[in-house]
Amino acid sequence: MKIHDFINQVDNQSVNMPFIEKLEHSYGVKLIEYVGKVLSMNPNGEFFKSDDILKLLSHEEILKAPNELNVDFVGLKLIPILDTGDNDYIVFDIENNNWCKFNIVDSIKFKQRQSLGEFFRK
């Protein structure tokens, strides 16, 4: 699947409430519905057809991300969603209610956007 097709299908996706509730409890946050829909698209993760590395994280990867990636996503109030390679992730920033890229080595947020689709517009 291409990322543009994925984004176009999000609005029609139902929310996987058992997973979202578990994630909200683990991260100590309340997610907006759109983020819940994105996270409900494919529980097993997915590689997208793209020129660059682009992978939707699985539910298990998202829940284990703080330990596996050695990043305090909970304290930072960031939900890692897409792996874009080079230690960069597209995350949802709960505190600022927006999307951004986050580098897990340098612990910096950059390229803040109001919507997920803005990362992929040409």
C-alpha positions as CSV (number, residue, x, y, z in Angstrom):
1,M,0.0,0.0,0.0
2,K,1.1,3.6,-0.6
3,I,1.1,6.1,2.2
4,H,-1.3,8.3,0.4
5,D,-3.9,5.4,0.1
6,F,-3.4,4.7,3.8
7,I,-4.1,8.3,4.8
8,N,-7.1,8.5,2.6
9,Q,-8.6,5.4,4.3
10,V,-8.1,6.6,7.9
11,D,-11.4,8.5,8.2
12,N,-13.3,5.3,7.4
13,Q,-11.4,3.2,9.9
14,S,-13.1,2.2,13.2
15,V,-11.2,2.6,16.4
16,N,-9.7,-0.6,18.0
17,M,-10.8,0.4,21.5
18,P,-9.2,-2.4,23.4
19,F,-5.8,-1.4,22.0
20,I,-6.3,2.3,22.3
21,E,-7.4,2.0,25.9
22,K,-4.3,-0.1,26.7
23,L,-2.1,2.4,24.9
24,E,-3.7,5.4,26.7
25,H,-3.2,3.6,30.0
26,S,0.4,2.7,29.2
27,Y,1.3,6.2,28.1
28,G,-1.0,8.0,30.6
29,V,-2.7,10.1,27.8
30,K,-6.0,10.5,26.1
31,L,-5.8,10.3,22.3
32,I,-7.9,12.2,19.8
33,E,-10.1,10.1,17.6
34,Y,-8.0,10.6,14.4
35,V,-4.9,9.2,16.1
36,G,-6.9,6.2,17.4
37,K,-8.0,5.6,13.8
38,V,-4.5,5.7,12.5
39,L,-3.3,3.3,15.1
40,S,-6.2,1.0,14.4
41,M,-5.4,0.6,10.7
42,N,-3.1,-2.3,10.9
43,P,-2.2,-3.9,14.3
44,N,0.7,-5.8,12.8
45,G,2.4,-2.8,11.3
46,E,3.1,-2.2,7.6
47,F,5.9,-1.2,5.2
48,F,4.7,1.3,2.6
49,K,5.7,1.4,-1.0
50,S,8.0,4.4,-1.0
51,D,11.3,5.7,-2.2
52,D,12.3,6.0,1.5
53,I,12.0,3.7,4.4
54,L,8.5,4.1,5.8
55,K,7.0,1.6,8.3
56,L,3.8,1.8,10.4
57,L,4.7,0.4,13.8
58,S,2.8,-2.5,15.1
59,H,0.7,-2.3,18.2
60,E,3.4,-4.3,20.1
61,E,6.2,-2.1,18.8
62,I,4.3,1.0,20.0
63,L,3.7,-0.4,23.4
64,K,7.4,-1.5,23.7
65,A,8.9,1.6,22.1
66,P,10.0,3.3,25.4
67,N,12.0,0.3,26.4
68,E,13.1,-1.0,23.0
69,L,14.2,2.4,21.7
70,N,15.4,3.7,25.1
71,V,13.3,6.9,24.8
72,D,11.0,8.3,27.5
73,F,8.0,8.6,25.1
74,V,5.7,8.6,28.0
75,G,7.4,11.6,29.7
76,L,7.7,13.4,26.4
77,K,4.0,12.7,25.7
78,L,4.9,11.4,22.2
79,I,3.3,8.4,20.5
80,P,5.7,6.8,17.9
81,I,3.7,5.8,14.9
82,L,5.9,5.7,11.7
83,D,9.5,4.7,11.4
84,T,11.1,6.9,8.7
85,G,14.6,5.5,9.0
86,D,17.8,7.1,10.2
87,N,16.5,7.0,13.8
88,D,13.7,9.3,12.9
89,Y,10.0,8.6,13.7
90,I,6.8,10.4,12.9
91,V,5.1,10.8,16.3
92,F,1.9,12.4,17.6
93,D,2.8,15.1,20.1
94,I,0.0,14.9,22.7
95,E,1.0,18.1,24.5
96,N,1.0,20.2,21.4
97,N,-1.8,18.3,19.6
98,N,0.2,18.0,16.4
99,W,2.5,15.6,14.4
100,C,6.2,15.9,14.2
101,K,9.3,14.0,13.5
102,F,11.5,12.9,16.4
103,N,15.1,11.7,16.3
104,I,15.6,9.1,19.0
105,V,19.4,9.6,19.1
106,D,19.4,13.4,19.5
107,S,16.0,13.5,21.3
108,I,14.8,16.4,19.2
109,K,11.4,17.2,17.6
110,F,11.4,18.8,14.2
111,K,9.1,19.3,11.2
112,Q,6.0,19.9,13.2
113,R,2.8,19.6,11.2
114,Q,-0.9,19.9,11.9
115,S,-1.8,16.8,10.0
116,L,-0.2,13.5,9.2
117,G,-0.8,14.0,5.5
118,E,1.3,17.1,5.4
119,F,4.5,15.0,5.7
120,F,3.7,13.3,2.3
121,R,2.4,16.1,0.1
122,K,4.6,16.8,-2.9
